[in-house]
Amino acid sequence: MSVSNLHRLPVVQRMQPIDLAEMNAIRLMNRVDTKFLASSRQLEELLTRASADYRIQEIDNKREGCYDTLYYDTSDVAMYVCHHNQQLCRQKIRTRTYLDSDLSFLEVKNKTNKGRTAKVRMKISRDDFFGFCGNETAADFIRQQGSYLPENLSPQVRTCFNRITLVNRAKTERLTIDTGLSFENFSSGRSCSLPELMIIELKQDGMMPSDMKAILRKMRIQPVSISKYCLGTVLTNSMTKQNRFKKKLRYIEKITH
């Protein structure tokens, strides 16, 4: 996966940067997330509207990063089914590599019945990306933090994408914008890509007033509950339950075409 042509947009170079040291102070690991779906053709307009009030993350002179994520699940995809069945308390377990820095993590992401998201993670080697159970420290981490036994988990869906991150000047929220999404299913062997889709995620420590929400409203970009793991599963494994996601698939088709 390669970085997109984002760096060629003049607005990207005009935006004031924020470095990783400042970013670490506003990680919002226990947060409220609001997701939005839009066409990637709207990216330049979104950045132009945000440029006065938001800064863009810059690492090693790069303002866009490449992410490689692998979601784990049980053989009967219990975590996927929990999300499909709209259970309020649910969990995702994944490995993630930040390709630009070559740093890898094992992450447990919990959604509470209050709508909050809490994430814990530990650093792993790139060799553990496709199978962390051989790492006893990582396996113990899952036993302590996860709701599933590590020996019952296996790779299910791999997703790669490009991400830019914005931070408001008050440092009370972060916005991630993911483009160039592709999915690979380890169970079905199928792959899929969505080059015209943009997934936007607003991360706040509570439901505070947000200039970004106002911007998105003006652009007629609506909040949509979406999971990359579930989206990738629906698109690449027809054997899974999908009824509750069919409406979202039709919406994605509408905004991307």
SELOFI-979879 format. One line per 2 residues: their letters; for each residue y, x, z of N, C-alpha, C, O, CB. Coordinates in steps of 0.1 Angstrom, whole numbers. Glycine has a CB too. Layout:
N
a) Y:X:Z:Y:X:Z:Y:X:Z:Y:X:Z:Y:X:Z ~ ...
This chain:
257
ms) -12:8:0:0:0:0:12:9:0:13:19:7:0:-10:12 ~ 22:5:-8:34:13:-9:46:5:-4:46:-7:-4:36:18:-23
vs) 57:12:-1:70:5:2:75:-2:-10:74:3:-21:80:15:8 ~ 81:-14:-8:86:-22:-19:100:-16:-24:104:-5:-20:88:-36:-15
nl) 107:-24:-32:120:-19:-37:131:-23:-28:143:-24:-33:122:-25:-51 ~ 128:-27:-16:139:-31:-7:150:-21:-6:162:-24:-6:133:-33:7
hr) 146:-8:-6:157:2:-4:167:3:-15:177:9:-14:150:16:-3 ~ 164:-4:-26:173:-4:-38:184:-15:-36:193:-15:-44:165:-7:-50
lp) 182:-24:-27:192:-34:-25:204:-28:-18:203:-22:-7:186:-46:-16 ~ 216:-30:-24:228:-24:-18:231:-29:-4:236:-21:5:240:-28:-26
vv) 227:-41:0:230:-46:13:222:-39:24:227:-37:35:227:-61:14 ~ 210:-34:20:202:-26:30:209:-14:34:209:-10:46:189:-23:24
qr) 216:-7:25:223:5:28:236:3:35:241:12:42:225:13:15 ~ 241:-9:33:254:-12:40:252:-16:55:261:-14:63:261:-24:33
mq) 240:-21:58:238:-25:72:238:-13:82:233:-3:79:225:-33:73 ~ 243:-16:94:243:-6:104:229:-4:109:222:-14:112:253:-9:115
pi) 224:9:111:210:11:115:209:11:131:219:12:138:205:24:110 ~ 197:9:135:194:11:149:181:19:150:172:17:142:191:-3:157
dl) 181:29:158:170:38:158:159:33:168:161:24:175:174:53:162 ~ 148:40:168:136:36:176:139:37:191:134:28:198:124:44:172
ae) 146:46:195:149:48:209:157:35:215:153:30:225:158:60:212 ~ 167:30:207:174:18:211:164:6:210:165:-3:218:186:16:202
mn) 156:6:200:147:-5:197:137:-7:209:134:-18:213:139:-3:184 ~ 133:4:215:123:3:225:128:-4:238:120:-9:246:119:17:229
ai) 141:-5:239:147:-12:250:147:-27:249:150:-34:258:162:-8:252 ~ 143:-32:237:143:-46:235:130:-50:228:130:-57:218:155:-51:226
rl) 119:-46:234:106:-49:228:102:-63:229:94:-68:221:96:-40:234 ~ 107:-70:239:104:-85:241:89:-87:240:84:-96:233:111:-93:230
mn) 81:-80:248:66:-81:248:62:-95:254:51:-99:251:60:-70:256 ~ 70:-101:262:67:-115:267:78:-124:262:89:-124:267:66:-115:283
rv) 75:-131:251:86:-137:244:82:-151:238:71:-155:239:90:-128:232 ~ 92:-157:232:91:-169:224:92:-165:210:103:-160:206:101:-181:229
dt) 82:-169:201:83:-165:187:85:-178:179:79:-188:182:70:-158:183 ~ 94:-177:169:96:-188:159:94:-182:146:101:-173:142:110:-195:161
kf) 85:-188:138:82:-182:125:88:-192:114:89:-204:116:67:-181:123 ~ 91:-185:102:96:-192:91:89:-187:78:86:-175:78:112:-191:90
la) 88:-196:68:83:-192:56:93:-194:45:100:-204:45:70:-200:52 ~ 94:-184:36:104:-185:25:99:-177:13:89:-170:14:118:-180:30
ss) 106:-179:2:103:-171:-10:109:-158:-8:120:-156:-3:108:-178:-23 ~ 102:-147:-13:107:-134:-12:120:-132:-21:127:-123:-19:97:-124:-16
rq) 122:-141:-30:134:-141:-38:147:-144:-30:158:-141:-34:134:-151:-49 ~ 145:-149:-18:157:-152:-9:160:-140:0:169:-141:9:154:-164:-1
le) 153:-129:-1:155:-118:9:169:-112:8:175:-110:18:145:-107:6 ~ 174:-110:-4:187:-104:-5:198:-113:1:207:-108:7:190:-101:-20
el) 197:-126:-2:207:-135:4:206:-135:19:216:-135:26:205:-149:-2 ~ 194:-135:24:193:-135:39:199:-123:45:206:-124:55:178:-136:43
lt) 196:-111:40:202:-99:45:217:-98:44:224:-93:52:195:-86:38 ~ 222:-104:33:237:-104:31:243:-113:41:254:-109:47:240:-109:16
ra) 237:-124:44:243:-133:54:242:-127:68:250:-129:77:236:-146:54 ~ 232:-118:71:229:-113:84:237:-99:86:237:-95:97:215:-111:86
sa) 242:-93:75:246:-79:76:258:-77:86:259:-66:91:251:-75:62 ~ 266:-87:88:277:-85:98:273:-86:112:280:-79:120:288:-96:95
dy) 263:-93:115:259:-95:130:246:-89:134:242:-89:145:259:-109:132 ~ 239:-83:124:226:-77:127:225:-63:122:230:-59:112:214:-85:121
ri) 217:-54:130:215:-41:126:200:-40:121:192:-48:125:217:-31:138 ~ 197:-30:113:184:-28:107:177:-16:113:184:-5:114:185:-27:92
qe) 165:-17:116:158:-6:122:156:5:111:152:2:100:144:-10:128 ~ 158:17:116:157:29:107:148:40:114:152:44:125:170:35:102
id) 138:44:108:129:55:113:127:65:102:123:62:91:115:49:118 ~ 131:78:106:130:89:96:136:85:82:131:88:72:115:92:94
nk) 148:79:83:156:76:72:150:65:63:154:62:52:158:88:63 ~ 140:58:69:134:46:62:137:33:69:137:32:81:119:48:61
re) 141:23:61:144:11:67:134:0:64:137:-12:66:158:6:61 ~ 123:4:59:111:-5:57:99:2:61:97:14:57:111:-11:43
gc) 89:-5:68:77:2:72:65:-5:66:65:-17:62:76:2:87 ~ 54:3:65:41:-3:60:32:-5:72:30:4:80:35:7:49
yd) 26:-17:72:17:-20:83:3:-23:78:1:-29:67:22:-32:91 ~ -7:-19:85:-21:-21:82:-28:-27:94:-29:-20:104:-29:-8:77
tl) -32:-40:93:-37:-47:105:-51:-52:102:-53:-58:92:-27:-58:109 ~ -60:-51:112:-73:-56:111:-76:-65:123:-76:-61:134:-84:-45:110
yy) -79:-78:120:-82:-88:130:-97:-89:133:-105:-89:123:-76:-102:126 ~ -100:-89:145:-114:-90:150:-117:-104:154:-108:-111:159:-117:-79:161
dt) -130:-108:153:-133:-121:158:-149:-121:160:-155:-111:157:-129:-132:148 ~ -154:-132:166:-168:-133:168:-175:-137:155:-168:-140:145:-171:-144:179
sd) -188:-137:155:-195:-141:142:-192:-155:138:-193:-158:126:-210:-139:144 ~ -189:-164:148:-185:-178:144:-170:-180:144:-166:-191:145:-192:-188:154
va) -163:-169:143:-148:-169:142:-142:-178:153:-134:-187:149:-143:-174:128 ~ -145:-176:165:-141:-185:176:-126:-185:178:-120:-195:181:-147:-180:189
my) -119:-173:176:-105:-172:177:-98:-180:166:-88:-187:169:-100:-158:177 ~ -103:-179:154:-98:-187:143:-99:-202:146:-90:-210:144:-104:-183:130
vc) -111:-206:151:-113:-220:153:-104:-226:164:-99:-237:163:-128:-223:157 ~ -101:-218:174:-92:-222:185:-78:-225:179:-72:-235:183:-91:-211:196
hh) -74:-216:170:-61:-219:164:-61:-231:155:-52:-239:155:-56:-206:155 ~ -72:-232:147:-73:-243:138:-73:-257:146:-67:-267:141:-86:-242:130
nq) -80:-257:157:-81:-269:165:-69:-271:174:-68:-280:182:-93:-268:174 ~ -59:-263:173:-46:-264:179:-47:-263:195:-39:-269:202:-40:-277:176
ql) -55:-254:199:-56:-251:213:-44:-243:217:-40:-234:211:-69:-244:217 ~ -37:-248:228:-24:-241:232:-26:-227:237:-19:-218:233:-17:-250:242
cr) -36:-225:245:-39:-212:250:-50:-205:240:-61:-210:239:-45:-212:265 ~ -45:-194:234:-54:-188:225:-51:-173:224:-41:-168:230:-53:-194:211
qk) -60:-166:217:-59:-151:218:-62:-145:204:-70:-151:196:-68:-145:228 ~ -56:-134:201:-59:-127:189:-62:-112:193:-55:-107:202:-48:-127:178
ir) -72:-106:187:-75:-92:190:-74:-84:177:-81:-88:167:-89:-90:197 ~ -67:-74:176:-65:-66:164:-63:-52:166:-59:-47:177:-54:-72:156
tr) -65:-44:155:-61:-30:155:-49:-30:145:-49:-37:135:-72:-20:151 ~ -40:-21:147:-28:-20:138:-24:-5:136:-24:2:146:-16:-28:143
ty) -22:-1:124:-17:12:121:-3:11:114:-1:4:105:-27:20:112 ~ 6:19:120:19:20:114:18:32:104:18:43:108:31:22:124
ld) 17:29:91:13:39:82:24:50:80:20:62:77:11:33:68 ~ 36:47:82:47:57:81:46:68:92:49:80:90:60:51:81
sd) 42:63:104:41:73:115:26:77:118:24:86:126:47:67:128 ~ 17:70:112:2:72:113:-2:70:128:-10:77:133:-1:86:109
ls) 5:60:135:1:57:148:-7:44:148:-4:34:141:14:55:157 ~ -18:44:156:-27:32:156:-28:26:170:-27:34:180:-41:36:151
fl) -30:13:171:-31:7:184:-41:-4:184:-44:-10:173:-17:1:188 ~ -47:-7:195:-56:-18:198:-48:-28:206:-42:-25:216:-69:-14:205
ev) -47:-41:201:-38:-50:207:-45:-63:210:-53:-68:203:-26:-53:197 ~ -41:-69:221:-45:-82:225:-33:-91:226:-23:-88:234:-53:-82:239
kn) -32:-102:219:-21:-110:218:-24:-124:223:-33:-131:218:-15:-111:203 ~ -18:-129:234:-21:-141:240:-9:-151:238:3:-148:239:-23:-140:255
kt) -13:-164:234:-3:-175:233:-6:-184:245:-17:-189:247:-4:-182:219 ~ 4:-187:253:3:-196:264:6:-210:261:11:-213:250:12:-191:276
nk) 2:-219:270:5:-233:268:19:-237:270:23:-248:268:-4:-242:278 ~ 28:-227:273:42:-229:274:49:-224:261:61:-224:260:48:-221:286
gr) 41:-219:251:46:-215:239:51:-200:239:57:-196:229:58:-223:235 ~ 48:-193:249:52:-179:250:41:-170:245:29:-173:246:56:-175:265
ta) 45:-159:240:36:-149:235:37:-136:243:48:-131:245:39:-146:220 ~ 25:-131:248:25:-119:256:15:-109:249:4:-113:245:20:-121:270
kv) 19:-97:247:11:-87:240:9:-75:248:18:-70:254:17:-84:226 ~ -3:-70:249:-6:-57:255:-14:-49:245:-21:-54:236:-15:-59:268
rm) -12:-36:246:-19:-27:236:-21:-13:242:-15:-9:252:-10:-26:224 ~ -30:-6:236:-33:8:239:-34:16:226:-38:11:216:-46:9:248
ki) -30:28:227:-31:37:215:-45:41:213:-53:44:222:-22:50:218 ~ -49:41:200:-62:46:196:-61:55:184:-50:57:179:-71:33:192
sr) -72:62:181:-71:71:169:-73:62:156:-79:51:157:-82:82:170 ~ -69:67:145:-71:60:133:-86:58:130:-90:48:123:-65:68:121
dd) -95:67:135:-109:65:133:-115:53:140:-125:48:136:-117:78:139 ~ -107:48:150:-112:36:157:-107:23:151:-110:12:156:-108:36:172
ff) -99:24:140:-93:12:134:-103:2:130:-102:-10:132:-84:17:122 ~ -114:7:124:-124:-2:118:-136:-5:128:-145:-13:125:-130:4:106
gf) -135:1:140:-146:-2:150:-143:5:163:-147:17:164:-159:2:144 ~ -136:-2:172:-132:5:184:-142:5:195:-140:11:205:-120:-2:189
cg) -154:-2:193:-164:-3:204:-170:10:207:-175:12:218:-174:-13:200 ~ -170:19:198:-175:32:201:-166:40:210:-171:51:216:-177:40:188
ne) -154:36:212:-145:42:221:-146:34:235:-141:23:236:-130:42:216 ~ -152:40:245:-155:33:257:-142:29:264:-141:18:270:-163:42:266
ta) -132:37:263:-119:33:269:-113:21:262:-108:12:269:-109:45:268 ~ -114:20:249:-109:8:242:-118:-4:245:-113:-15:247:-109:11:227
ad) -131:-2:246:-140:-13:249:-137:-19:263:-137:-31:265:-155:-9:249 ~ -134:-10:273:-130:-14:286:-117:-22:286:-115:-31:294:-129:-2:296
fi) -108:-17:278:-95:-24:276:-97:-38:272:-90:-47:277:-86:-16:266 ~ -106:-41:263:-109:-54:258:-115:-62:269:-112:-74:271:-117:-54:245
rq) -125:-56:276:-131:-63:287:-121:-68:298:-122:-78:304:-142:-54:294 ~ -111:-60:300:-101:-63:311:-90:-72:305:-86:-81:313:-94:-50:316
qg) -86:-71:293:-75:-78:288:-79:-90:279:-71:-99:277:-66:-69:280 ~ -91:-89:273:-95:-100:264:-104:-111:270:-108:-109:281:-102:-93:253
sy) -105:-121:262:-114:-132:267:-127:-132:260:-136:-141:262:-107:-146:264 ~ -130:-121:252:-142:-120:245:-148:-106:247:-141:-96:249:-140:-122:230
lp) -161:-105:248:-168:-92:250:-166:-83:237:-168:-88:226:-182:-94:254 ~ -163:-71:239:-161:-62:227:-174:-61:218:-172:-60:206:-157:-48:231
en) -185:-62:224:-198:-61:216:-200:-73:207:-208:-72:198:-210:-58:225 ~ -193:-84:210:-194:-96:202:-184:-97:191:-183:-107:184:-193:-108:211
ls) -175:-87:190:-164:-87:180:-167:-78:168:-174:-68:169:-151:-83:187 ~ -163:-82:157:-164:-74:144:-152:-76:135:-146:-87:137:-177:-77:137
pq) -149:-67:126:-138:-69:117:-139:-82:109:-150:-84:103:-136:-57:108 ~ -128:-89:108:-129:-102:100:-119:-101:88:-123:-102:77:-126:-114:109
vr) -106:-100:91:-96:-101:81:-86:-89:82:-80:-87:93:-88:-114:81 ~ -84:-82:71:-75:-71:71:-62:-76:63:-64:-81:52:-81:-58:64
tc) -51:-73:69:-38:-77:62:-29:-65:61:-27:-58:71:-32:-89:69 ~ -23:-63:50:-13:-52:48:0:-59:43:0:-68:36:-18:-42:38
fn) 11:-53:48:24:-59:44:35:-48:47:33:-38:53:27:-72:52 ~ 47:-51:41:59:-43:43:68:-51:53:69:-63:52:66:-39:30
ri) 74:-44:62:82:-50:72:95:-43:74:96:-31:74:75:-51:86 ~ 106:-52:75:119:-47:80:122:-54:93:117:-66:95:130:-49:69
tl) 129:-48:102:132:-54:115:147:-54:117:154:-43:115:125:-46:126 ~ 152:-65:121:167:-66:124:168:-69:139:160:-75:145:173:-78:115
vn) 180:-65:144:183:-67:158:197:-72:159:206:-66:152:181:-54:167 ~ 200:-83:166:214:-87:168:222:-78:176:216:-70:184:214:-102:174
ra) 235:-78:175:243:-68:182:243:-69:197:245:-59:204:257:-69:177 ~ 240:-81:202:238:-83:216:225:-78:221:223:-78:233:240:-98:219
kt) 216:-75:212:202:-70:216:194:-80:224:187:-76:233:204:-56:224 ~ 196:-92:220:188:-103:227:177:-109:219:169:-117:223:197:-114:232
er) 176:-104:206:166:-109:197:162:-99:186:171:-91:183:170:-123:191 ~ 150:-100:181:146:-92:170:141:-102:159:136:-113:162:135:-83:174
lt) 143:-98:147:138:-105:135:130:-96:127:135:-86:122:150:-112:127 ~ 117:-100:124:109:-92:115:108:-100:102:106:-112:102:95:-89:121
id) 108:-93:91:107:-99:77:95:-92:70:97:-80:67:120:-99:69 ~ 85:-99:67:73:-93:61:71:-98:47:72:-110:44:60:-97:69
tg) 69:-88:38:68:-91:24:56:-83:18:50:-75:25:80:-88:16 ~ 52:-86:6:41:-79:0:28:-81:7:20:-71:8:44:-64:-1
ls) 25:-93:11:13:-95:19:0:-95:11:0:-100:0:14:-109:27 ~ -10:-89:16:-23:-89:10:-34:-90:21:-32:-86:32:-26:-76:1
fe) -45:-96:17:-56:-99:27:-69:-95:21:-72:-96:9:-56:-114:30 ~ -78:-90:30:-92:-87:26:-101:-92:37:-99:-89:49:-93:-71:25
nf) -111:-100:33:-120:-106:42:-133:-98:43:-140:-96:33:-123:-121:39 ~ -137:-94:55:-149:-86:56:-162:-94:56:-173:-89:54:-148:-78:69
ss) -161:-107:58:-172:-116:58:-176:-121:44:-187:-120:40:-170:-128:68 ~ -165:-125:37:-168:-131:24:-167:-120:13:-172:-122:2:-158:-142:21
gr) -160:-109:16:-158:-99:5:-146:-102:-4:-144:-95:-14:-170:-97:-2 ~ -139:-113:-2:-128:-117:-11:-115:-111:-6:-113:-108:5:-128:-133:-11
sc) -106:-110:-16:-93:-105:-14:-82:-114:-20:-86:-122:-29:-91:-91:-19 ~ -70:-114:-15:-60:-122:-20:-46:-116:-17:-45:-109:-7:-60:-137:-13
sl) -36:-118:-25:-23:-113:-22:-13:-124:-25:-15:-133:-33:-20:-101:-31 ~ -1:-123:-18:9:-133:-19:23:-126:-20:31:-125:-11:10:-142:-6
pe) 25:-120:-32:37:-112:-34:50:-120:-34:61:-114:-32:36:-105:-47 ~ 49:-133:-36:62:-141:-36:65:-147:-22:75:-154:-21:60:-152:-46
lm) 57:-145:-12:59:-151:1:66:-141:11:63:-129:10:46:-155:7 ~ 74:-147:19:81:-139:29:79:-146:42:82:-158:44:97:-137:26
ii) 74:-139:52:72:-144:66:82:-139:75:83:-126:77:57:-142:71 ~ 90:-147:81:101:-143:90:97:-147:104:92:-158:106:114:-150:86
el) 99:-138:114:96:-141:127:107:-137:136:111:-126:137:83:-134:132 ~ 112:-147:143:123:-145:153:117:-144:167:110:-153:171:134:-157:152
kq) 120:-133:174:114:-131:187:125:-130:197:135:-122:196:107:-117:187 ~ 124:-139:207:135:-141:217:128:-141:231:117:-146:232:143:-153:215
dg) 135:-137:241:131:-138:255:136:-151:260:144:-152:269:136:-126:264 ~ 131:-162:254:135:-176:258:143:-182:246:146:-175:237:145:-175:270
mm) 144:-195:247:151:-202:236:166:-202:237:172:-211:242:146:-217:236 ~ 172:-190:233:186:-188:234:193:-192:221:186:-193:211:189:-173:238
ps) 206:-194:222:213:-196:209:212:-184:200:211:-173:204:228:-199:212 ~ 210:-187:187:208:-177:177:216:-179:165:215:-189:158:193:-176:174
dm) 223:-168:161:230:-168:148:220:-169:137:223:-175:126:239:-156:147 ~ 209:-162:138:199:-162:128:193:-176:125:191:-179:113:188:-153:131
ka) 191:-184:135:187:-198:133:197:-206:124:193:-214:116:184:-205:146 ~ 210:-203:127:220:-210:119:220:-205:105:221:-213:95:234:-207:125
il) 218:-192:103:217:-187:89:205:-193:81:206:-197:70:215:-172:89 ~ 194:-194:88:182:-199:82:183:-214:78:179:-219:68:169:-197:90
rk) 190:-221:87:192:-236:85:201:-237:72:198:-246:64:199:-242:97 ~ 212:-229:71:220:-230:59:213:-227:46:216:-232:36:232:-220:61
mr) 203:-218:47:195:-214:36:183:-224:34:175:-222:25:189:-200:37 ~ 182:-234:42:172:-245:41:158:-238:43:148:-242:37:172:-252:28
iq) 157:-228:52:144:-222:55:140:-228:68:147:-226:79:145:-206:56 ~ 129:-235:68:124:-243:80:114:-235:88:106:-227:83:118:-256:75
pv) 114:-237:102:104:-231:110:90:-237:107:89:-249:105:107:-234:125 ~ 80:-228:106:66:-232:103:57:-224:112:58:-212:113:63:-230:88
si) 48:-231:119:38:-224:127:28:-218:118:21:-225:110:31:-233:138 ~ 27:-204:118:18:-198:108:12:-185:115:19:-179:123:25:-194:95
sk) 0:-182:112:-7:-170:117:-12:-162:105:-19:-168:96:-18:-173:127 ~ -9:-149:104:-14:-141:93:-29:-141:92:-36:-142:82:-9:-127:93
yc) -35:-141:104:-50:-141:105:-56:-154:99:-65:-154:91:-55:-139:119 ~ -50:-165:104:-55:-178:99:-52:-180:84:-60:-185:77:-49:-189:107
lg) -40:-176:80:-37:-177:66:-46:-169:57:-51:-173:47:-22:-172:63 ~ -49:-156:61:-58:-148:54:-72:-153:54:-79:-152:44:-58:-134:60
tv) -76:-159:65:-90:-165:66:-91:-177:56:-101:-178:49:-93:-170:80 ~ -81:-186:56:-81:-198:48:-82:-194:33:-89:-200:25:-69:-207:50
lt) -74:-183:29:-73:-179:15:-85:-172:10:-88:-171:-2:-61:-171:13 ~ -93:-166:19:-104:-157:15:-118:-161:20:-128:-155:16:-101:-144:20
ns) -119:-172:28:-132:-176:33:-133:-192:32:-129:-198:42:-135:-171:47 ~ -139:-197:22:-139:-212:20:-150:-218:29:-150:-230:30:-143:-215:6
mt) -157:-210:37:-168:-216:46:-162:-219:59:-169:-225:67:-179:-206:47 ~ -150:-216:62:-144:-219:75:-137:-233:75:-134:-238:64:-134:-208:79
kq) -135:-239:87:-127:-251:88:-113:-249:83:-107:-239:86:-127:-256:103 ~ -108:-258:75:-95:-256:69:-86:-268:69:-75:-267:64:-97:-251:55
nr) -91:-280:73:-84:-292:72:-69:-292:77:-60:-296:70:-91:-303:79 ~ -67:-286:88:-54:-285:94:-44:-276:87:-32:-277:90:-55:-282:109
fk) -49:-267:79:-41:-258:72:-38:-261:57:-30:-255:51:-47:-244:72 ~ -44:-272:52:-42:-276:38:-27:-279:35:-22:-276:25:-51:-287:35
kk) -20:-286:45:-6:-289:42:2:-277:41:12:-276:33:-1:-298:54 ~ -1:-267:50:7:-254:49:5:-247:36:14:-241:31:3:-245:61
lr) -8:-247:31:-10:-241:18:-3:-247:7:3:-241:-2:-26:-241:15 ~ -2:-261:7:6:-268:-3:21:-264:-1:28:-263:-12:5:-283:-1
yi) 26:-262:11:40:-258:13:42:-244:8:53:-242:2:43:-259:28 ~ 33:-235:11:35:-221:5:35:-221:-10:43:-214:-16:23:-213:11
ek) 26:-229:-16:26:-230:-31:39:-235:-36:44:-231:-46:15:-239:-35 ~ 45:-245:-29:58:-251:-33:69:-241:-32:77:-240:-42:61:-263:-24
it) 71:-233:-21:82:-225:-20:81:-212:-28:91:-205:-31:84:-221:-5 ~ 68:-208:-32:67:-196:-39:66:-198:-54:67:-188:-62:54:-189:-35
h) 65:-211:-58:65:-213:-73:77:-223:-77:78:-226:-88:52:-219:-77
